[in-house]
Amino acid sequence: MKLSESPMISLISFHNTRLRGHPSGYVDMTTNNENWEKWQMEYLDANRFYLKSSHGTYLRGFPDGRVDLSPNRMDWEIWTKVDNGGRRFWRSFHGTYLRAHPDGRVDLAP
């Protein structure tokens, strides 16, 4: 299926760090602004999308709160934009939200 694609973007946290995907599948936050911090949204509809890393892999959320990169484009790789009070949140397929920690960790929170 051909999806609508966004230009490459950076996802910047409240801590002014960027979501980074590693070739190994690891995901963290950094102050860098290079290729590993670029993402492309592949839209399923107006609010649901896959987040494709610069390595061609997809951001995946697990039911236990872990986040990594996957070569798949299935349910666990689907994200939903949620706007609330001028802020944007990314909700996982499991109903949890992408969260950045000040120390660079990334996980999912209720």
C-alpha positions as semicolon CSV with decimal commas, in nm:
position;residue;x (nm);y (nm);z (nm)
1;M;0,000;0,000;0,000
2;K;0,134;0,344;-0,094
3;L;0,119;0,581;0,202
4;S;0,131;0,959;0,212
5;E;0,478;1,062;0,333
6;S;0,601;1,371;0,515
7;P;0,940;1,532;0,455
8;M;1,214;1,422;0,697
9;I;1,156;1,584;1,037
10;S;1,307;1,595;1,386
11;L;1,096;1,504;1,688
12;I;1,195;1,741;1,967
13;S;1,109;1,673;2,331
14;F;1,018;1,903;2,618
15;H;1,387;1,871;2,721
16;N;1,493;2,010;2,381
17;T;1,641;1,676;2,276
18;R;1,573;1,488;1,952
19;L;1,454;1,132;1,902
20;R;1,742;0,926;1,756
21;G;1,728;0,585;1,592
22;H;2,041;0,368;1,581
23;P;2,113;0,110;1,308
24;S;2,109;-0,158;1,583
25;G;1,743;-0,080;1,660
26;Y;1,813;0,115;1,979
27;V;1,623;0,445;2,030
28;D;1,725;0,735;2,255
29;M;1,724;1,114;2,283
30;T;2,014;1,343;2,194
31;T;2,102;1,707;2,137
32;N;2,250;1,612;1,796
33;N;2,072;1,717;1,478
34;E;2,215;1,481;1,216
35;N;2,070;1,206;0,993
36;W;2,003;0,961;1,278
37;E;1,767;1,221;1,430
38;K;1,553;1,248;1,114
39;W;1,220;1,071;1,076
40;Q;0,952;1,044;0,812
41;M;0,583;1,004;0,888
42;E;0,406;0,755;0,662
43;Y;0,039;0,840;0,708
44;L;-0,237;0,580;0,724
45;D;-0,495;0,859;0,765
46;A;-0,504;1,215;0,904
47;N;-0,386;1,114;1,255
48;R;-0,233;0,763;1,232
49;F;0,112;0,699;1,092
50;Y;0,432;0,498;1,096
51;L;0,754;0,676;1,203
52;K;1,030;0,571;0,965
53;S;1,390;0,626;1,077
54;S;1,672;0,738;0,849
55;H;1,781;0,370;0,849
56;G;1,452;0,258;0,689
57;T;1,322;0,095;1,009
58;Y;1,009;0,187;1,205
59;L;0,954;0,306;1,561
60;R;0,784;0,026;1,756
61;G;0,614;0,038;2,095
62;F;0,579;-0,271;2,317
63;P;0,298;-0,337;2,569
64;D;0,557;-0,335;2,853
65;G;0,669;0,023;2,769
66;R;0,983;-0,049;2,566
67;V;1,053;0,128;2,236
68;D;1,283;0,018;1,954
69;L;1,315;0,007;1,576
70;S;1,165;-0,269;1,364
71;P;1,187;-0,361;0,996
72;N;0,812;-0,428;1,012
73;R;0,523;-0,197;0,937
74;M;0,245;-0,362;1,139
75;D;0,018;-0,276;1,435
76;W;0,290;-0,220;1,697
77;E;0,453;0,035;1,466
78;I;0,137;0,249;1,431
79;W;0,132;0,585;1,613
80;T;-0,148;0,840;1,658
81;K;-0,110;1,218;1,686
82;V;-0,291;1,357;1,990
83;D;-0,317;1,735;2,028
84;N;-0,386;1,868;2,376
85;G;-0,361;2,231;2,482
86;G;-0,123;2,331;2,204
87;R;0,107;2,034;2,269
88;R;0,137;1,723;2,053
89;F;0,172;1,372;2,188
90;W;0,241;1,040;2,010
91;R;0,016;0,754;2,126
92;S;0,125;0,397;2,059
93;F;-0,095;0,117;1,928
94;H;-0,120;0,002;2,293
95;G;-0,265;0,335;2,414
96;T;0,054;0,450;2,587
97;Y;0,249;0,765;2,506
98;L;0,605;0,820;2,385
99;R;0,809;0,971;2,668
100;A;1,157;1,127;2,670
101;H;1,361;1,136;2,991
102;P;1,621;1,405;3,071
103;D;1,897;1,138;3,070
104;G;1,820;1,038;2,708
105;R;1,606;0,730;2,772
106;V;1,286;0,679;2,574
107;D;0,989;0,469;2,679
108;L;0,609;0,458;2,683
109;A;0,392;0,592;2,964
110;P;0,019;0,559;3,037
